[in-house]
């Protein structure tokens, strides 16, 4: 290679500078043809008045280079500071979070054997961060799932399995409850899977799927799932495998990616030379694979595994019956450098052809969209929250096209035919259905009549059918 690849580097906060220095020394010692451009992100930048935690100049450097290696950062408490990790992922379209995890027993204590990868959607779901307080008692978070976003991450998972020689892709959702959002993800998974007949597939409901990750992960290979679920099960996976301090992750988009450890900045041990740099080192290994430099990735991977196999362990991994020497951050890094060019004797390292995975979501044809009603969200805390009283009052309010069908509270029908035992908050969802064809003006006319009757309408959701199929959830008991 005639010219070195440039990588953006941020040393972060807490233990970040210590583990990054070790990681960069290791990359340099491996001979990988890369150069580093350092930027500053995190706590100091936040406290300087930059509420995003990153400056415009740093953004320019990140966007200029294909890969960004980032140490953990600290987000200051309070003050409205947003997560820099989420900001970077969403701003740069880093839609795929990839977390491989493998156990190395007996050298690293683990609950059970595993060799699996969690591929997590990185931009949507509840992590879109769309929240509102609606009443004195009720707060909502919007779970946003799109067809193109789901298809991209699912297709990425299958392409990853194909590239890395994985045999099976498992989808995890909660579509038995969230039939529209998680249901869409599962449907697209089944559709995409048809294009990869050589890869085995299955589906788990996320609660029992999480239990499988914790107790019997040997049957799992590649797991693809939505944002929140992926965050949870990838930490379960890492802890079962020995420690969240061992795992790295990649955040991949179209033409650029960010690599990091999955743990935080651990400020309580910063500067003590006891932090384990393995997570960030494994992030760097993923980065070298992504950059098309698998030779150097394997050199580093073999060296760190040889170090662990030789019993050279940081304090978090030290166990008297297996370990031979307890070392600090710097000495651990030096031990790995000394073993560059060596291979572990008992831990298998698979040679691979790695590189960037590119996926494109297909277009989705326009469906026939029909407005069939609306849900009026009402803040009401009167008359002892008697559902019959609010029900009778709203039943009297209708237009020539819309009439009240039912009222729910926290998703359960309370009118008509509600049960007195059902707990009721001050947040009521009043479902009106159409008697004939309606448009948005008919919904607005209904809103005005309800407002004129003295009710506090805080939000409205239109109810649609797409190609004649109901596209909204029924209430419990409806």
TORPA-452260 format. One record per residue (C-alpha): residue number from 1; residue in three letters; x, y, z. Coordinates in pm, whole numbers. Layout:
// residues N
+-----+------+--------+--------+--------+
| seq | type |     c1 |     c2 |     c3 |
+-----+------+--------+--------+--------+
| NUM |  ALA |      X |      Y |      Z |
...
+-----+------+--------+--------+--------+
***
This chain:
// residues 478
+-----+------+--------+--------+--------+
| seq | type |     c1 |     c2 |     c3 |
+-----+------+--------+--------+--------+
|   1 |  UNK |      0 |      0 |      0 |
|   2 |  UNK |    153 |    324 |   -113 |
|   3 |  UNK |    -21 |    553 |    133 |
|   4 |  UNK |   -126 |    499 |    491 |
|   5 |  UNK |   -495 |    512 |    578 |
|   6 |  UNK |   -587 |    795 |    813 |
|   7 |  UNK |   -791 |    713 |   1121 |
|   8 |  UNK |   -962 |    961 |   1350 |
|   9 |  UNK |   -879 |    897 |   1715 |
|  10 |  UNK |  -1037 |   1033 |   2034 |
|  11 |  UNK |   -881 |    944 |   2369 |
|  12 |  UNK |  -1196 |   1026 |   2563 |
|  13 |  UNK |  -1235 |   1057 |   2940 |
|  14 |  UNK |  -1165 |    857 |   3255 |
|  15 |  UNK |   -958 |    553 |   3163 |
|  16 |  UNK |   -988 |    645 |   2794 |
|  17 |  UNK |   -643 |    804 |   2746 |
|  18 |  UNK |   -469 |    511 |   2919 |
|  19 |  UNK |   -633 |    236 |   2716 |
|  20 |  UNK |   -609 |    434 |   2393 |
|  21 |  UNK |   -235 |    488 |   2433 |
|  22 |  UNK |   -188 |    112 |   2476 |
|  23 |  UNK |   -408 |     41 |   2176 |
|  24 |  UNK |   -232 |    288 |   1947 |
|  25 |  UNK |    111 |    158 |   2050 |
|  26 |  UNK |     -7 |   -192 |   1963 |
|  27 |  UNK |   -141 |    -90 |   1621 |
|  28 |  UNK |    186 |     87 |   1541 |
|  29 |  UNK |    393 |   -212 |   1656 |
|  30 |  UNK |    190 |   -445 |   1434 |
|  31 |  UNK |    305 |   -254 |   1128 |
|  32 |  UNK |    -48 |   -173 |   1013 |
|  33 |  UNK |    -31 |     97 |    741 |
|  34 |  UNK |   -239 |    356 |    922 |
|  35 |  UNK |   -195 |    708 |   1058 |
|  36 |  UNK |   -384 |    877 |   1341 |
|  37 |  UNK |   -554 |   1217 |   1351 |
|  38 |  UNK |   -650 |   1300 |   1708 |
|  39 |  UNK |   -954 |   1503 |   1809 |
|  40 |  UNK |  -1099 |   1589 |   2149 |
|  41 |  UNK |  -1452 |   1489 |   2240 |
|  42 |  UNK |  -1636 |   1431 |   2564 |
|  43 |  UNK |  -1648 |   1592 |   2906 |
|  44 |  UNK |  -1407 |   1882 |   2850 |
|  45 |  UNK |  -1584 |   1977 |   2530 |
|  46 |  UNK |  -1926 |   1955 |   2697 |
|  47 |  UNK |  -1813 |   2175 |   2986 |
|  48 |  UNK |  -1658 |   2429 |   2749 |
|  49 |  UNK |  -2010 |   2513 |   2638 |
|  50 |  UNK |  -2044 |   2274 |   2342 |
|  51 |  UNK |  -2362 |   2090 |   2444 |
|  52 |  UNK |  -2310 |   1819 |   2181 |
|  53 |  UNK |  -1969 |   1724 |   2325 |
|  54 |  UNK |  -1794 |   1768 |   1990 |
|  55 |  UNK |  -1673 |   2073 |   1794 |
|  56 |  UNK |  -1731 |   2154 |   1426 |
|  57 |  UNK |  -1363 |   2099 |   1350 |
|  58 |  UNK |  -1378 |   1753 |   1506 |
|  59 |  UNK |  -1684 |   1672 |   1296 |
|  60 |  UNK |  -1487 |   1767 |    986 |
|  61 |  UNK |  -1204 |   1530 |   1080 |
|  62 |  UNK |  -1443 |   1242 |   1151 |
|  63 |  UNK |  -1625 |   1291 |    820 |
|  64 |  UNK |  -1298 |   1312 |    627 |
|  65 |  UNK |  -1166 |    974 |    745 |
|  66 |  UNK |  -1328 |    636 |    693 |
|  67 |  UNK |  -1272 |    503 |   1045 |
|  68 |  UNK |  -1307 |    658 |   1390 |
|  69 |  UNK |  -1151 |    484 |   1693 |
|  70 |  UNK |  -1305 |    627 |   2009 |
|  71 |  UNK |  -1225 |    564 |   2373 |
|  72 |  UNK |  -1506 |    587 |   2633 |
|  73 |  UNK |  -1629 |    934 |   2724 |
|  74 |  UNK |  -1810 |   1089 |   3019 |
|  75 |  UNK |  -2137 |   1273 |   2964 |
|  76 |  UNK |  -2184 |   1531 |   3246 |
|  77 |  UNK |  -2490 |   1477 |   3464 |
|  78 |  UNK |  -2784 |   1714 |   3416 |
|  79 |  UNK |  -2772 |   2027 |   3206 |
|  80 |  UNK |  -2953 |   1872 |   2910 |
|  81 |  UNK |  -2640 |   1704 |   2771 |
|  82 |  UNK |  -2719 |   1446 |   2502 |
|  83 |  UNK |  -2526 |   1122 |   2458 |
|  84 |  UNK |  -2237 |   1182 |   2218 |
|  85 |  UNK |  -2236 |    817 |   2117 |
|  86 |  UNK |  -2598 |    838 |   2004 |
|  87 |  UNK |  -2534 |   1173 |   1833 |
|  88 |  UNK |  -2242 |   1035 |   1631 |
|  89 |  UNK |  -2422 |    715 |   1537 |
|  90 |  UNK |  -2733 |    894 |   1414 |
|  91 |  UNK |  -2563 |   1196 |   1255 |
|  92 |  UNK |  -2332 |    978 |   1046 |
|  93 |  UNK |  -2594 |    714 |    968 |
|  94 |  UNK |  -2404 |    438 |   1151 |
|  95 |  UNK |  -2704 |    206 |   1136 |
|  96 |  UNK |  -2537 |   -123 |   1237 |
|  97 |  UNK |  -2389 |   -192 |   1579 |
|  98 |  UNK |  -2182 |   -512 |   1565 |
|  99 |  UNK |  -2065 |   -687 |   1882 |
| 100 |  UNK |  -1883 |  -1021 |   1849 |
| 101 |  UNK |  -1824 |  -1221 |   2164 |
| 102 |  UNK |  -1630 |  -1540 |   2229 |
| 103 |  UNK |  -1536 |  -1718 |   2549 |
| 104 |  UNK |  -1176 |  -1815 |   2630 |
| 105 |  UNK |  -1214 |  -2063 |   2910 |
| 106 |  UNK |  -1028 |  -2151 |   3128 |
| 107 |  UNK |   -805 |  -1846 |   3076 |
| 108 |  UNK |  -1099 |  -1610 |   3124 |
| 109 |  UNK |  -1372 |  -1728 |   3363 |
| 110 |  UNK |  -1710 |  -1753 |   3189 |
| 111 |  UNK |  -2051 |  -1895 |   3272 |
| 112 |  UNK |  -2072 |  -2101 |   2953 |
| 113 |  UNK |  -1915 |  -2135 |   2609 |
| 114 |  UNK |  -2022 |  -1904 |   2329 |
| 115 |  UNK |  -1909 |  -1770 |   1995 |
| 116 |  UNK |  -2177 |  -1534 |   1871 |
| 117 |  UNK |  -2236 |  -1188 |   1728 |
| 118 |  UNK |  -2514 |   -944 |   1813 |
| 119 |  UNK |  -2603 |   -710 |   1527 |
| 120 |  UNK |  -2819 |   -431 |   1664 |
| 121 |  UNK |  -3015 |   -165 |   1479 |
| 122 |  UNK |  -2852 |    161 |   1581 |
| 123 |  UNK |  -3075 |    456 |   1487 |
| 124 |  UNK |  -3443 |    382 |   1551 |
| 125 |  UNK |  -3667 |    213 |   1809 |
| 126 |  UNK |  -3698 |    378 |   2151 |
| 127 |  UNK |  -3342 |    510 |   2114 |
| 128 |  UNK |  -3474 |    765 |   1867 |
| 129 |  UNK |  -3523 |    953 |   2196 |
| 130 |  UNK |  -3868 |   1097 |   2110 |
| 131 |  UNK |  -4040 |   1154 |   2445 |
| 132 |  UNK |  -4311 |   1384 |   2577 |
| 133 |  UNK |  -4480 |   1450 |   2908 |
| 134 |  UNK |  -4851 |   1455 |   2827 |
| 135 |  UNK |  -5024 |   1498 |   3163 |
| 136 |  UNK |  -4927 |   1544 |   3524 |
| 137 |  UNK |  -4890 |   1167 |   3552 |
| 138 |  UNK |  -4818 |   1034 |   3203 |
| 139 |  UNK |  -4502 |   1036 |   2991 |
| 140 |  UNK |  -4471 |    870 |   2651 |
| 141 |  UNK |  -4178 |    745 |   2448 |
| 142 |  UNK |  -4233 |    681 |   2079 |
| 143 |  UNK |  -4103 |    351 |   1944 |
| 144 |  UNK |  -4010 |    434 |   1586 |
| 145 |  UNK |  -3948 |    146 |   1345 |
| 146 |  UNK |  -3923 |    194 |    969 |
| 147 |  UNK |  -3924 |    -60 |    687 |
| 148 |  UNK |  -3602 |     67 |    521 |
| 149 |  UNK |  -3421 |     92 |    857 |
| 150 |  UNK |  -3524 |   -261 |    949 |
| 151 |  UNK |  -3431 |   -402 |    610 |
| 152 |  UNK |  -3084 |   -245 |    614 |
| 153 |  UNK |  -2987 |   -394 |    950 |
| 154 |  UNK |  -3140 |   -734 |    869 |
| 155 |  UNK |  -2970 |   -748 |    530 |
| 156 |  UNK |  -2644 |   -642 |    698 |
| 157 |  UNK |  -2675 |   -936 |    940 |
| 158 |  UNK |  -2713 |  -1185 |    654 |
| 159 |  UNK |  -2425 |  -1031 |    458 |
| 160 |  UNK |  -2210 |  -1041 |    773 |
| 161 |  UNK |  -2294 |  -1409 |    823 |
| 162 |  UNK |  -2201 |  -1481 |    463 |
| 163 |  UNK |  -1873 |  -1286 |    475 |
| 164 |  UNK |  -1756 |  -1431 |    807 |
| 165 |  UNK |  -1865 |  -1789 |    742 |
| 166 |  UNK |  -2146 |  -1788 |    997 |
| 167 |  UNK |  -2418 |  -2049 |    949 |
| 168 |  UNK |  -2725 |  -1910 |   1124 |
| 169 |  UNK |  -2907 |  -1578 |   1178 |
| 170 |  UNK |  -3156 |  -1544 |   1465 |
| 171 |  UNK |  -3410 |  -1261 |   1486 |
| 172 |  UNK |  -3530 |  -1146 |   1830 |
| 173 |  UNK |  -3840 |   -928 |   1876 |
| 174 |  UNK |  -4145 |   -887 |   2099 |
| 175 |  UNK |  -4396 |   -908 |   1817 |
| 176 |  UNK |  -4643 |  -1110 |   2024 |
| 177 |  UNK |  -4717 |   -779 |   2202 |
| 178 |  UNK |  -4593 |   -503 |   1967 |
| 179 |  UNK |  -4753 |   -647 |   1657 |
| 180 |  UNK |  -4702 |   -343 |   1435 |
| 181 |  UNK |  -4351 |   -218 |   1524 |
| 182 |  UNK |  -4175 |   -544 |   1615 |
| 183 |  UNK |  -4412 |   -721 |   1378 |
| 184 |  UNK |  -4276 |   -516 |   1088 |
| 185 |  UNK |  -3917 |   -607 |   1183 |
| 186 |  UNK |  -3999 |   -978 |   1201 |
| 187 |  UNK |  -4191 |   -972 |    870 |
| 188 |  UNK |  -3897 |   -808 |    690 |
| 189 |  UNK |  -3661 |  -1062 |    847 |
| 190 |  UNK |  -3865 |  -1346 |    699 |
| 191 |  UNK |  -3874 |  -1174 |    359 |
| 192 |  UNK |  -3498 |  -1105 |    348 |
| 193 |  UNK |  -3413 |  -1455 |    472 |
| 194 |  UNK |  -3559 |  -1602 |    150 |
| 195 |  UNK |  -3268 |  -1444 |    -40 |
| 196 |  UNK |  -3012 |  -1638 |    170 |
| 197 |  UNK |  -3127 |  -2002 |    149 |
| 198 |  UNK |  -2785 |  -2133 |    254 |
| 199 |  UNK |  -2816 |  -1963 |    597 |
| 200 |  UNK |  -3030 |  -2119 |    870 |
| 201 |  UNK |  -3277 |  -1885 |   1043 |
| 202 |  UNK |  -3501 |  -1878 |   1348 |
| 203 |  UNK |  -3687 |  -1631 |   1568 |
| 204 |  UNK |  -3708 |  -1586 |   1945 |
| 205 |  UNK |  -3933 |  -1365 |   2152 |
| 206 |  UNK |  -3685 |  -1132 |   2322 |
| 207 |  UNK |  -3758 |  -1229 |   2684 |
| 208 |  UNK |  -3690 |  -1600 |   2640 |
| 209 |  UNK |  -3423 |  -1510 |   2383 |
| 210 |  UNK |  -3239 |  -1312 |   2651 |
| 211 |  UNK |  -3258 |  -1615 |   2879 |
| 212 |  UNK |  -3107 |  -1828 |   2602 |
| 213 |  UNK |  -2821 |  -1578 |   2562 |
| 214 |  UNK |  -2757 |  -1601 |   2936 |
| 215 |  UNK |  -2783 |  -1977 |   2981 |
| 216 |  UNK |  -2740 |  -2163 |   2651 |
| 217 |  UNK |  -2584 |  -1939 |   2384 |
| 218 |  UNK |  -2408 |  -2225 |   2204 |
| 219 |  UNK |  -2708 |  -2255 |   1971 |
| 220 |  UNK |  -2680 |  -1891 |   1866 |
| 221 |  UNK |  -2453 |  -1761 |   1593 |
| 222 |  UNK |  -2558 |  -1420 |   1456 |
| 223 |  UNK |  -2844 |  -1241 |   1634 |
| 224 |  UNK |  -3015 |   -943 |   1471 |
| 225 |  UNK |  -3256 |   -729 |   1669 |
| 226 |  UNK |  -3389 |   -382 |   1741 |
| 227 |  UNK |  -3198 |   -108 |   1921 |
| 228 |  UNK |  -3306 |   -145 |   2285 |
| 229 |  UNK |  -3310 |   -525 |   2282 |
| 230 |  UNK |  -2968 |   -533 |   2118 |
| 231 |  UNK |  -2822 |   -305 |   2382 |
| 232 |  UNK |  -2948 |   -531 |   2659 |
| 233 |  UNK |  -2860 |   -872 |   2516 |
| 234 |  UNK |  -2514 |   -765 |   2399 |
| 235 |  UNK |  -2424 |   -670 |   2756 |
| 236 |  UNK |  -2570 |   -996 |   2884 |
| 237 |  UNK |  -2362 |  -1178 |   2624 |
| 238 |  UNK |  -2042 |   -995 |   2720 |
| 239 |  UNK |  -2092 |  -1056 |   3092 |
| 240 |  UNK |  -2169 |  -1425 |   3042 |
| 241 |  UNK |  -1852 |  -1453 |   2836 |
| 242 |  UNK |  -1642 |  -1314 |   3120 |
| 243 |  UNK |  -1658 |   -935 |   3133 |
| 244 |  UNK |  -1793 |   -632 |   2949 |
| 245 |  UNK |  -1434 |   -511 |   2973 |
| 246 |  UNK |  -1326 |   -757 |   2703 |
| 247 |  UNK |  -1561 |   -670 |   2419 |
| 248 |  UNK |  -1530 |   -420 |   2139 |
| 249 |  UNK |  -1792 |   -303 |   1895 |
| 250 |  UNK |  -1825 |   -142 |   1557 |
| 251 |  UNK |  -2083 |    111 |   1447 |
| 252 |  UNK |  -2107 |     85 |   1071 |
| 253 |  UNK |  -2269 |    306 |    808 |
| 254 |  UNK |  -2231 |    370 |    439 |
| 255 |  UNK |  -1863 |    444 |    384 |
| 256 |  UNK |  -1755 |    512 |    742 |
| 257 |  UNK |  -1759 |    348 |   1083 |
| 258 |  UNK |  -1683 |    410 |   1451 |
| 259 |  UNK |  -1508 |    154 |   1672 |
| 260 |  UNK |  -1500 |    142 |   2051 |
| 261 |  UNK |  -1506 |    -66 |   2367 |
| 262 |  UNK |  -1853 |   -140 |   2500 |
| 263 |  UNK |  -1772 |    -31 |   2857 |
| 264 |  UNK |  -1781 |    318 |   3003 |
| 265 |  UNK |  -1513 |    565 |   3108 |
| 266 |  UNK |  -1477 |    425 |   3465 |
| 267 |  UNK |  -1357 |    753 |   3622 |
| 268 |  UNK |  -1307 |    593 |   3965 |
| 269 |  UNK |  -1006 |    396 |   3841 |
| 270 |  UNK |   -871 |    654 |   3597 |
| 271 |  UNK |   -497 |    721 |   3625 |
| 272 |  UNK |   -431 |    414 |   3841 |
| 273 |  UNK |   -283 |    196 |   3563 |
| 274 |  UNK |   -523 |    -88 |   3640 |
| 275 |  UNK |   -777 |    -60 |   3355 |
| 276 |  UNK |   -808 |   -348 |   3111 |
| 277 |  UNK |   -756 |   -219 |   2752 |
| 278 |  UNK |   -886 |   -540 |   2591 |
| 279 |  UNK |  -1224 |   -395 |   2488 |
| 280 |  UNK |  -1070 |   -109 |   2292 |
| 281 |  UNK |   -805 |   -340 |   2145 |
| 282 |  UNK |  -1080 |   -568 |   2018 |
| 283 |  UNK |  -1252 |   -260 |   1877 |
| 284 |  UNK |   -928 |   -182 |   1691 |
| 285 |  UNK |   -919 |   -539 |   1556 |
| 286 |  UNK |  -1270 |   -490 |   1416 |
| 287 |  UNK |  -1152 |   -161 |   1264 |
| 288 |  UNK |   -858 |   -322 |   1084 |
| 289 |  UNK |  -1090 |   -588 |    943 |
| 290 |  UNK |  -1328 |   -317 |    822 |
| 291 |  UNK |  -1043 |   -129 |    656 |
| 292 |  UNK |   -947 |   -438 |    460 |
| 293 |  UNK |   -640 |   -509 |    674 |
| 294 |  UNK |   -725 |   -854 |    819 |
| 295 |  UNK |   -359 |   -958 |    822 |
| 296 |  UNK |   -280 |   -698 |   1089 |
| 297 |  UNK |   -606 |   -765 |   1271 |
| 298 |  UNK |   -507 |  -1132 |   1309 |
| 299 |  UNK |   -152 |  -1041 |   1420 |
| 300 |  UNK |   -296 |   -834 |   1706 |
| 301 |  UNK |   -573 |  -1083 |   1784 |
| 302 |  UNK |   -329 |  -1373 |   1808 |
| 303 |  UNK |    -94 |  -1170 |   2028 |
| 304 |  UNK |   -360 |  -1065 |   2279 |
| 305 |  UNK |   -496 |  -1421 |   2298 |
| 306 |  UNK |   -144 |  -1556 |   2344 |
| 307 |  UNK |    -98 |  -1308 |   2629 |
| 308 |  UNK |   -419 |  -1423 |   2796 |
| 309 |  UNK |   -326 |  -1789 |   2737 |
| 310 |  UNK |     12 |  -1726 |   2901 |
| 311 |  UNK |   -167 |  -1608 |   3216 |
| 312 |  UNK |    -71 |  -1240 |   3187 |
| 313 |  UNK |   -387 |  -1077 |   3320 |
| 314 |  UNK |   -507 |   -741 |   3446 |
| 315 |  UNK |   -666 |   -728 |   3791 |
| 316 |  UNK |  -1023 |   -767 |   3666 |
| 317 |  UNK |   -937 |  -1103 |   3505 |
| 318 |  UNK |   -685 |  -1234 |   3755 |
| 319 |  UNK |   -766 |  -1572 |   3913 |
| 320 |  UNK |   -503 |  -1744 |   4123 |
| 321 |  UNK |   -561 |  -2095 |   3985 |
| 322 |  UNK |   -508 |  -1989 |   3621 |
| 323 |  UNK |   -326 |  -1656 |   3607 |
| 324 |  UNK |     51 |  -1639 |   3631 |
| 325 |  UNK |    102 |  -1265 |   3663 |
| 326 |  UNK |   -114 |   -968 |   3755 |
| 327 |  UNK |    -22 |   -661 |   3549 |
| 328 |  UNK |   -133 |   -305 |   3499 |
| 329 |  UNK |   -259 |   -136 |   3185 |
| 330 |  UNK |     81 |    -45 |   3041 |
| 331 |  UNK |    249 |   -374 |   3125 |
| 332 |  UNK |    -39 |   -567 |   2971 |
| 333 |  UNK |      2 |   -368 |   2651 |
| 334 |  UNK |    376 |   -430 |   2648 |
| 335 |  UNK |    318 |   -802 |   2699 |
| 336 |  UNK |     96 |   -809 |   2390 |
| 337 |  UNK |    355 |   -620 |   2184 |
| 338 |  UNK |    620 |   -873 |   2289 |
| 339 |  UNK |    397 |  -1151 |   2153 |
| 340 |  UNK |    327 |   -996 |   1813 |
| 341 |  UNK |    398 |  -1264 |   1555 |
| 342 |  UNK |    311 |  -1544 |   1798 |
| 343 |  UNK |     -8 |  -1749 |   1809 |
| 344 |  UNK |   -202 |  -1901 |   2097 |
| 345 |  UNK |   -151 |  -2274 |   2135 |
| 346 |  UNK |   -501 |  -2376 |   2242 |
| 347 |  UNK |   -732 |  -2090 |   2143 |
| 348 |  UNK |   -831 |  -2113 |   1779 |
| 349 |  UNK |   -802 |  -1798 |   1565 |
| 350 |  UNK |   -981 |  -1817 |   1233 |
| 351 |  UNK |   -814 |  -1655 |    935 |
| 352 |  UNK |  -1063 |  -1456 |    732 |
| 353 |  UNK |  -1119 |  -1230 |    439 |
| 354 |  UNK |  -1287 |   -929 |    593 |
| 355 |  UNK |  -1385 |   -587 |    473 |
| 356 |  UNK |  -1667 |   -339 |    437 |
| 357 |  UNK |  -2024 |   -466 |    398 |
| 358 |  UNK |  -2251 |   -251 |    182 |
| 359 |  UNK |  -2627 |   -292 |    183 |
| 360 |  UNK |  -2911 |   -101 |     19 |
| 361 |  UNK |  -3276 |   -115 |    121 |
| 362 |  UNK |  -3519 |   -171 |   -162 |
| 363 |  UNK |  -3795 |     77 |   -238 |
| 364 |  UNK |  -4137 |     21 |    -84 |
| 365 |  UNK |  -4442 |     66 |   -310 |
| 366 |  UNK |  -4698 |    326 |   -217 |
| 367 |  UNK |  -4998 |    171 |    -42 |
| 368 |  UNK |  -5356 |    290 |    -44 |
| 369 |  UNK |  -5390 |    488 |    279 |
| 370 |  UNK |  -5740 |    537 |    420 |
| 371 |  UNK |  -5830 |    746 |    727 |
| 372 |  UNK |  -6089 |    553 |    933 |
| 373 |  UNK |  -6089 |    733 |   1268 |
| 374 |  UNK |  -5877 |    895 |   1536 |
| 375 |  UNK |  -5763 |    861 |   1895 |
| 376 |  UNK |  -5805 |   1176 |   2102 |
| 377 |  UNK |  -5565 |   1185 |   2397 |
| 378 |  UNK |  -5731 |   1372 |   2684 |
| 379 |  UNK |  -5595 |   1501 |   3016 |
| 380 |  UNK |  -5887 |   1453 |   3260 |
| 381 |  UNK |  -5872 |   1433 |   3640 |
| 382 |  UNK |  -6227 |   1504 |   3753 |
| 383 |  UNK |  -6524 |   1325 |   3913 |
| 384 |  UNK |  -6302 |   1066 |   4080 |
| 385 |  UNK |  -6176 |    953 |   3739 |
| 386 |  UNK |  -6503 |    769 |   3683 |
| 387 |  UNK |  -6486 |    624 |   3333 |
| 388 |  UNK |  -6864 |    621 |   3302 |
| 389 |  UNK |  -6880 |    997 |   3357 |
| 390 |  UNK |  -6618 |   1090 |   3096 |
| 391 |  UNK |  -6762 |    824 |   2865 |
| 392 |  UNK |  -7116 |    963 |   2879 |
| 393 |  UNK |  -6991 |   1319 |   2827 |
| 394 |  UNK |  -6780 |   1227 |   2523 |
| 395 |  UNK |  -7048 |    998 |   2383 |
| 396 |  UNK |  -7267 |   1305 |   2351 |
| 397 |  UNK |  -6999 |   1474 |   2141 |
| 398 |  UNK |  -6987 |   1350 |   1788 |
| 399 |  UNK |  -6992 |   1480 |   1435 |
| 400 |  UNK |  -7193 |   1357 |   1142 |
| 401 |  UNK |  -6895 |   1138 |   1051 |
| 402 |  UNK |  -6722 |   1041 |   1377 |
| 403 |  UNK |  -6858 |    885 |   1695 |
| 404 |  UNK |  -6701 |    748 |   2015 |
| 405 |  UNK |  -6629 |    376 |   2008 |
| 406 |  UNK |  -6440 |    324 |   2335 |
| 407 |  UNK |  -6206 |    481 |   2592 |
| 408 |  UNK |  -5885 |    324 |   2718 |
| 409 |  UNK |  -5661 |    412 |   3009 |
| 410 |  UNK |  -5300 |    287 |   2997 |
| 411 |  UNK |  -5405 |     66 |   2704 |
| 412 |  UNK |  -5699 |   -109 |   2876 |
| 413 |  UNK |  -6061 |    -48 |   2781 |
| 414 |  UNK |  -6245 |    132 |   3061 |
| 415 |  UNK |  -6555 |    246 |   2868 |
| 416 |  UNK |  -6794 |    100 |   2780 |
| 417 |  UNK |  -6806 |   -213 |   2993 |
| 418 |  UNK |  -6491 |   -136 |   3190 |
| 419 |  UNK |  -6411 |   -300 |   3522 |
| 420 |  UNK |  -6407 |    -94 |   3843 |
| 421 |  UNK |  -6085 |   -266 |   3956 |
| 422 |  UNK |  -5884 |   -120 |   3664 |
| 423 |  UNK |  -5646 |    152 |   3781 |
| 424 |  UNK |  -5693 |    480 |   3596 |
| 425 |  UNK |  -5443 |    764 |   3550 |
| 426 |  UNK |  -5526 |   1115 |   3427 |
| 427 |  UNK |  -5440 |   1007 |   3070 |
| 428 |  UNK |  -5734 |    889 |   2857 |
| 429 |  UNK |  -5733 |    771 |   2497 |
| 430 |  UNK |  -6070 |    815 |   2334 |
| 431 |  UNK |  -6120 |    625 |   2009 |
| 432 |  UNK |  -6355 |    770 |   1750 |
| 433 |  UNK |  -6440 |    570 |   1439 |
| 434 |  UNK |  -6582 |    694 |   1112 |
| 435 |  UNK |  -6932 |    629 |    984 |
| 436 |  UNK |  -6824 |    704 |    628 |
| 437 |  UNK |  -6525 |    835 |    431 |
| 438 |  UNK |  -6342 |   1106 |    627 |
| 439 |  UNK |  -6042 |   1335 |    591 |
| 440 |  UNK |  -5820 |   1534 |    827 |
| 441 |  UNK |  -6064 |   1824 |    838 |
| 442 |  UNK |  -6328 |   1593 |    989 |
| 443 |  UNK |  -6081 |   1503 |   1266 |
| 444 |  UNK |  -6011 |   1871 |   1329 |
| 445 |  UNK |  -6385 |   1945 |   1351 |
| 446 |  UNK |  -6417 |   1671 |   1614 |
| 447 |  UNK |  -6123 |   1814 |   1808 |
| 448 |  UNK |  -6287 |   2157 |   1812 |
| 449 |  UNK |  -6616 |   2018 |   1943 |
| 450 |  UNK |  -6440 |   1826 |   2221 |
| 451 |  UNK |  -6234 |   2135 |   2313 |
| 452 |  UNK |  -6547 |   2352 |   2316 |
| 453 |  UNK |  -6700 |   2106 |   2563 |
| 454 |  UNK |  -6418 |   2187 |   2805 |
| 455 |  UNK |  -6190 |   1886 |   2754 |
| 456 |  UNK |  -5811 |   1920 |   2732 |
| 457 |  UNK |  -5712 |   1745 |   2407 |
| 458 |  UNK |  -5335 |   1704 |   2433 |
| 459 |  UNK |  -5268 |   1490 |   2129 |
| 460 |  UNK |  -5438 |   1322 |   1836 |
| 461 |  UNK |  -5338 |   1008 |   1645 |
| 462 |  UNK |  -5512 |    935 |   1317 |
| 463 |  UNK |  -5621 |    576 |   1256 |
| 464 |  UNK |  -5542 |    438 |    912 |
| 465 |  UNK |  -5585 |    134 |    698 |
| 466 |  UNK |  -5315 |     55 |    440 |
| 467 |  UNK |  -5441 |   -146 |    142 |
| 468 |  UNK |  -5747 |   -223 |    351 |
| 469 |  UNK |  -5550 |   -366 |    644 |
| 470 |  UNK |  -5587 |   -217 |    994 |
| 471 |  UNK |  -5268 |    -26 |   1078 |
| 472 |  UNK |  -5322 |     54 |   1446 |
| 473 |  UNK |  -5332 |   -154 |   1763 |
| 474 |  UNK |  -5650 |   -266 |   1931 |
| 475 |  UNK |  -5698 |   -185 |   2297 |
| 476 |  UNK |  -5676 |   -455 |   2563 |
| 477 |  UNK |  -6029 |   -587 |   2582 |
| 478 |  UNK |  -6137 |   -433 |   2250 |
+-----+------+--------+--------+--------+
***
